[in-house]
Amino acid sequence: MTELIIETLGSQGDGTSTLDGAEIFAAFTVPGEKVSGDLVGDRLENVKILEPSPIRVKAPCSHFKTCGGCATQHISGDFLADWKQSIVSTALKRQGIEAAFRPTQTSPANSRRRAVFTGRRTKTGAMLGFHARSSEQLVMIDHCSLIHPDILAGFDGLKALVKLATTRKGTVRLSVSTSLGGLDVDLTDAKPMDTTSLQEVVKITHDHGFARVFWNGDIVLERQPAQQDFGGGLVTPPNGAFLQATAEGEAALLSAVTEIVGKSKAVVDLFAGCGTFSIPLAKQAEVLAVESSKPMLDAMDKGWRQAIGLKRLKTLTRDLFRNPLQPDELKNFDAIVMDPPRAGAKEQARQIADSKVKTLAFVSCNPATFARDARTLIDGGYTLEWVQVVDQFLWSSHCELVAKFTRP
């Protein structure tokens, strides 16, 4: 049996300590705690808490530790907010960057409006859940402290779809999002659709008020448009399109982006998706939205055209990884908004660094690639004025941020 004092919270949410100069990880522990367990490689297993930390709290969900969805429900919210900020701060310091931080904005419990479940047929019906931590074992979920109530209310209908879509030996994947028209459901790895299944899916969709259902990528039924409200523009995203994890997180990001853009009259939105920022910004500025997915831009354009009181919004289909906007293409814009995927925007950041655009709102879901690209921007003459961490992924190690960059 090995005894340790937990020193820090690691980047994945495990407590960490050092033993003979080596870093040791212990799941579900808290900095400051004295613990014991069996040392297996660099991990402490079968952990016992000998002296608990005062920031340890009772986990709100009975599935905690069995379900793999959450890692830090046992730690106080104030500590977690600071920890999320420290993840970003550490990434920046590795690039030699010091930054001013605004207080972390954290989405509340039961606010996650999109989730991916695994479903399996059983003798009596079907089960729906998440995989256990580092395991293929499926943990059945009957409630969740993260997920939006509208998704939880649809569990009976989702289970009915699972029963149709899979065999006793197989599993099906369900991506579920809330929308103004009801739940938006996408089943993959499902059995081939037949006439009987089609009739049942139609009945389930109507009985449970789902907006639309996709089956292995093909739309089965659209009862109502699965619309999202992006600042007054009602957009029906194509299947698989990106949606911010919580409405509260989206609002926090949009508020910060709007503040950064300020009174700019011409804005370019890079990696624009379906218009999370483009459409609201069109209330005060002319916007060019750039995105590699034409279906996303088409959905945005339709939402913009049906909205009232917006300025001109143009779209451009372009792969910004292979073909980033060049400085001469950026010169007519007062501000840039950039929200790349986890890989960041390495090449696009280089072109922005060589441009003369004075203001950049940089939204990121990966502190490491953000810090890398921030280094490029700063070396090109930009100043990082502040960073706002936005935690839409409560009780996990994942966080998002928005940062303000300016140049003379």
Secondary structure as UniProt FT lines:
FT   STRAND          2..5
FT   STRAND          8..9
FT   TURN            11..12
FT   STRAND          15..19
FT   TURN            20..21
FT   STRAND          22..26
FT   TURN            27..28
FT   TURN            31..32
FT   STRAND          34..40
FT   TURN            41..42
FT   STRAND          43..51
FT   TURN            54..55
FT   TURN            62..63
FT   TURN            65..66
FT   TURN            68..69
FT   TURN            73..74
FT   HELIX           77..94
FT   TURN            95..96
FT   STRAND          101..106
FT   TURN            109..110
FT   STRAND          114..121
FT   STRAND          126..131
FT   TURN            133..134
FT   STRAND          138..140
FT   HELIX           149..153
FT   HELIX           155..165
FT   STRAND          171..177
FT   TURN            180..181
FT   STRAND          184..188
FT   HELIX           195..207
FT   TURN            208..209
FT   STRAND          212..215
FT   TURN            216..217
FT   STRAND          218..222
FT   STRAND          228..230
FT   TURN            231..232
FT   STRAND          233..235
FT   TURN            239..240
FT   HELIX           247..261
FT   TURN            262..263
FT   STRAND          266..270
FT   TURN            273..277
FT   HELIX           278..281
FT   TURN            282..284
FT   STRAND          286..291
FT   HELIX           294..306
FT   STRAND          313..317
FT   TURN            320..322
FT   HELIX           327..330
FT   TURN            331..332
FT   STRAND          335..338
FT   TURN            342..343
FT   HELIX           346..353
FT   STRAND          359..364
FT   HELIX           367..379
FT   TURN            380..381
FT   STRAND          383..391
FT   TURN            394..395
FT   STRAND          400..406
//
